[in-house]
Amino acid sequence: MAALAPARPRDILLVEDDAADAMLIEEALLQRGAARTITVVQDGIAALEYLRTADRAWPDVIVLDLNMPRMNGRELLSVLKDDPELKVVPVVVLTTSSSPDDVSGAYRRHANAYITKPVNLDDFIHAVQSIDTFFLDTAAGFPRDGDA
């Protein structure tokens, strides 16, 4: 398992309405050293409220379920990737849907990875690490308005 640990743990926003799934994902990320912190919210509206709090740093990665109440993951992904500031935050879709429409729709909306549940935890951690290696360590950070 040591080979699966990323170069540095990341701050993760987990958008998941199922408490058991959220607990499993949190445990996997923390035990494998992929996460420094994990914040869990239950739907897209709560995620946007969290992300748009002015004095809060953005997560390094958003792990997003598609099927949730109020604002689902499809809608949230569209809002995130249409926002000129939030679009730089990588998104891993983690959902029960293996529908070709959902998979292609997520990638059309610029999701960075798509993993189906039940999840192979090693595959999931590898997807998070791939973003870590390819995107996070090579992309320049974009300051929020008002940041120096």
Kinemage of the C-alpha trace (Angstrom):
@kinemage 1
@onewidth
@group {chain A} dominant
@subgroup {mainchain}
@vectorlist {calphas} color= white
{ca met a 1} P 0.000 0.000 0.000
{ca ala a 2} L 2.930 2.386 0.483
{ca ala a 3} L 3.274 2.625 -3.292
{ca leu a 4} L -0.232 4.090 -3.412
{ca ala a 5} L 0.544 7.053 -1.161
{ca pro a 6} L 0.672 10.366 -3.046
{ca ala a 7} L 3.617 12.741 -2.736
{ca arg a 8} L 1.586 14.832 -0.322
{ca pro a 9} L -1.896 14.447 1.145
{ca arg a 10} L -4.606 16.710 -0.265
{ca asp a 11} L -7.579 18.604 1.107
{ca ile a 12} L -10.690 16.941 -0.291
{ca leu a 13} L -14.314 18.025 -0.519
{ca leu a 14} L -16.519 14.926 -0.608
{ca val a 15} L -20.008 15.595 -1.975
{ca glu a 16} L -21.938 12.448 -0.993
{ca asp a 17} L -25.422 12.020 0.468
{ca asp a 18} L -25.014 8.392 1.593
{ca ala a 19} L -23.426 8.340 5.068
{ca ala a 20} L -22.092 4.783 4.730
{ca asp a 21} L -20.429 5.562 1.380
{ca ala a 22} L -18.979 8.789 2.773
{ca met a 23} L -17.494 6.927 5.737
{ca leu a 24} L -15.943 4.262 3.483
{ca ile a 25} L -14.442 6.869 1.141
{ca glu a 26} L -13.093 8.957 4.025
{ca glu a 27} L -11.511 5.918 5.648
{ca ala a 28} L -9.886 4.798 2.394
{ca leu a 29} L -8.432 8.227 1.625
{ca leu a 30} L -7.123 8.781 5.140
{ca gln a 31} L -5.711 5.283 5.674
{ca arg a 32} L -3.857 5.375 2.371
{ca gly a 33} L -2.434 8.835 3.020
{ca ala a 34} L -4.212 10.455 0.077
{ca ala a 35} L -6.050 13.036 2.207
{ca arg a 36} L -4.905 15.568 4.741
{ca thr a 37} L -8.443 16.781 5.429
{ca ile a 38} L -11.844 15.675 4.174
{ca thr a 39} L -14.933 17.834 4.362
{ca val a 40} L -18.222 16.049 3.669
{ca val a 41} L -21.343 17.786 2.371
{ca gln a 42} L -24.584 16.057 1.354
{ca asp a 43} L -25.509 17.772 -1.940
{ca gly a 44} L -24.563 20.306 -4.580
{ca ile a 45} L -26.126 23.285 -2.825
{ca ala a 46} L -24.140 22.579 0.340
{ca ala a 47} L -20.996 22.146 -1.782
{ca leu a 48} L -21.466 25.540 -3.439
{ca glu a 49} L -22.117 27.179 -0.075
{ca tyr a 50} L -18.893 25.639 1.218
{ca leu a 51} L -16.857 26.619 -1.855
{ca arg a 52} L -18.169 30.171 -1.969
{ca thr a 53} L -17.321 31.007 1.627
{ca ala a 54} L -14.873 33.871 1.090
{ca asp a 55} L -12.393 33.099 3.871
{ca arg a 56} L -12.083 29.381 3.146
{ca ala a 57} L -9.389 27.808 0.988
{ca trp a 58} L -10.631 25.632 -1.841
{ca pro a 59} L -10.066 21.894 -1.719
{ca asp a 60} L -7.376 20.319 -3.849
{ca val a 61} L -9.891 17.785 -5.218
{ca ile a 62} L -13.680 17.402 -5.207
{ca val a 63} L -15.037 13.840 -5.033
{ca leu a 64} L -18.574 14.004 -6.373
{ca asp a 65} L -21.542 11.635 -6.360
{ca leu a 66} L -24.042 12.171 -9.193
{ca asn a 67} L -27.275 11.079 -7.517
{ca met a 68} L -28.161 13.414 -4.647
{ca pro a 69} L -31.157 15.462 -3.504
{ca arg a 70} L -31.618 19.216 -4.028
{ca met a 71} L -28.767 19.793 -6.527
{ca asn a 72} L -27.392 16.595 -8.039
{ca gly a 73} L -23.808 16.000 -9.114
{ca arg a 74} L -24.494 16.574 -12.801
{ca glu a 75} L -25.849 20.038 -12.059
{ca leu a 76} L -23.026 20.827 -9.636
{ca leu a 77} L -20.359 19.717 -12.102
{ca ser a 78} L -21.825 22.062 -14.727
{ca val a 79} L -21.877 24.980 -12.278
{ca leu a 80} L -18.303 24.283 -11.155
{ca lys a 81} L -16.863 24.023 -14.650
{ca asp a 82} L -18.772 27.116 -15.880
{ca asp a 83} L -17.396 29.200 -12.998
{ca pro a 84} L -14.188 30.984 -14.074
{ca glu a 85} L -12.603 30.497 -10.644
{ca leu a 86} L -13.924 27.110 -9.502
{ca lys a 87} L -13.282 25.365 -12.818
{ca val a 88} L -9.629 24.893 -11.821
{ca val a 89} L -10.562 22.520 -8.968
{ca pro a 90} L -10.260 18.908 -10.214
{ca val a 91} L -13.333 16.689 -9.869
{ca val a 92} L -13.462 12.914 -9.457
{ca val a 93} L -16.960 11.568 -10.072
{ca leu a 94} L -17.668 8.586 -7.800
{ca thr a 95} L -21.141 7.183 -8.407
{ca thr a 96} L -23.271 4.063 -8.837
{ca ser a 97} L -24.173 5.011 -12.405
{ca ser a 98} L -22.324 3.251 -15.181
{ca ser a 99} L -24.700 4.682 -17.780
{ca pro a 100} L -22.802 5.680 -20.924
{ca asp a 101} L -24.750 8.980 -20.917
{ca asp a 102} L -23.573 9.761 -17.378
{ca val a 103} L -19.968 8.808 -18.124
{ca ser a 104} L -19.753 10.803 -21.345
{ca gly a 105} L -21.729 13.680 -19.802
{ca ala a 106} L -19.305 13.910 -16.890
{ca tyr a 107} L -16.306 14.018 -19.209
{ca arg a 108} L -18.045 16.578 -21.473
{ca arg a 109} L -18.445 18.705 -18.345
{ca his a 110} L -14.682 18.291 -17.738
{ca ala a 111} L -14.635 15.788 -14.883
{ca asn a 112} L -11.065 14.611 -14.328
{ca ala a 113} L -11.990 10.985 -13.544
{ca tyr a 114} L -15.084 8.769 -13.371
{ca ile a 115} L -15.251 5.813 -10.951
{ca thr a 116} L -18.287 3.576 -10.398
{ca lys a 117} L -19.508 2.113 -7.097
{ca pro a 118} L -19.102 -0.404 -5.673
{ca val a 119} L -15.605 0.891 -5.875
{ca asn a 120} L -12.322 -0.919 -5.957
{ca leu a 121} L -10.538 1.238 -3.386
{ca asp a 122} L -7.143 0.846 -5.048
{ca asp a 123} L -8.600 2.034 -8.381
{ca phe a 124} L -10.210 4.991 -6.635
{ca ile a 125} L -6.997 6.001 -4.845
{ca his a 126} L -5.108 5.592 -8.137
{ca ala a 127} L -7.585 7.968 -9.835
{ca val a 128} L -7.051 10.573 -7.111
{ca gln a 129} L -3.270 10.116 -7.392
{ca ser a 130} L -3.343 10.464 -11.168
{ca ile a 131} L -4.952 13.852 -10.783
{ca asp a 132} L -2.395 14.648 -8.097
{ca thr a 133} L 0.492 13.834 -10.404
{ca phe a 134} L -0.820 15.167 -13.700
{ca phe a 135} L -2.857 18.193 -12.681
{ca leu a 136} L -2.167 19.448 -9.192
{ca asp a 137} L 1.617 19.369 -9.262
{ca thr a 138} L 1.889 20.926 -12.711
{ca ala a 139} L -0.897 23.528 -12.730
{ca ala a 140} L -0.277 26.986 -11.316
{ca gly a 141} L -2.598 27.881 -8.480
{ca phe a 142} L -5.073 30.626 -9.237
{ca pro a 143} L -5.653 33.128 -6.418
{ca arg a 144} L -9.165 33.984 -5.373
{ca asp a 145} L -10.326 37.572 -5.849
{ca gly a 146} L -8.846 39.657 -3.078
{ca asp a 147} L -5.967 37.218 -2.416
{ca ala a 148} L -2.474 38.585 -2.724
